[in-house]
């Protein structure tokens, strides 16, 4: 049962992204960055949930990697977004 729940819970942010695109929201840079933030934080939540339920360690490792990749990609895109600081 824990395996099915992990897969279903892992798809929640992806389903939310698909629903927002289907509703007509433009898929721009800000939208994708928000998705990366939500997915990274959701992955961290799943790591903690699996740890509290004493699930197999493989799920904790998988969601930890997903969180690191999502947050890392968010930070990488933030640095290349072209925003300049005011006053410099």
N, C-alpha and C positions, 0 to 999 in steps of 0.2 A: 504494500500500500504506500509506503514512504517513497518508492521510486515513481509511482504515478503522480503523487502530489508534487514532487520536485519538478517533474516535467511540466505539469499544468501550471504551477506557480511560476516557473521560468518563462512561460509564454505570456503571462499577463502584460508586461510592458510592451511586448511586440504586438499583442492584440490591440492595446491602447493606441500605439502608433498607427497601425493599419486603420483603425476606426477614425482617428483624427484626419488622416489623409483622405479616407473615403468620404468624410463629411465636408471636404472642400478646403481644408487648411493647406496653404502652400507649403511644400516641402522645401524650406529654405535652410540656410546654415543655422539660424537660431533654433529652428524646430529640431534639427538633428542633434544639436548640442544639448538641448533640453532632454531629448530621449537618452543620450549617453549618460547624463547626470541621473536621471530617474532609474535607468537600468543598473548603473553602478551602485546606487544606494539600495535598490531592491535586491541586488545580489548580496550585498552586505547583510541585509535583513535575512535572506535565506541562509547565509552562513550561520548566523546566530540561531535561527530557528532549528536548523539541523543539529547544531551543537547542543541545544537545550533538549532536543528529542533523542539524543544519543544515536543519531543516524550514522550510517557508515561514513568513515572519514573521507572516502572518495567524493561524496557530495559536498563536503565542506571545502575540499581542495578545488573542485570544479567551480563552485560559486565564488571562491576567493579569487581564482584566476579571472573569472568573468568580471568581477568588480575591479580588479587591477587593470585589466585591459580597457574597460569602459572609462574609468576615471583617468587612466593614462592617455587615452585618445582624446578625452575632453580637454585635458591640460595641453596636449600637443596642438589641438586646433585653436585653443585660446591664444597660444603664443604666436600663431601664424594668422590671426584674424585681421591684422592690420590696424588695430586700434592704437592711437597715439595718445600719450598723456598730455593733458593741457598744462600750459605754463612752462613747458620746457623748450 
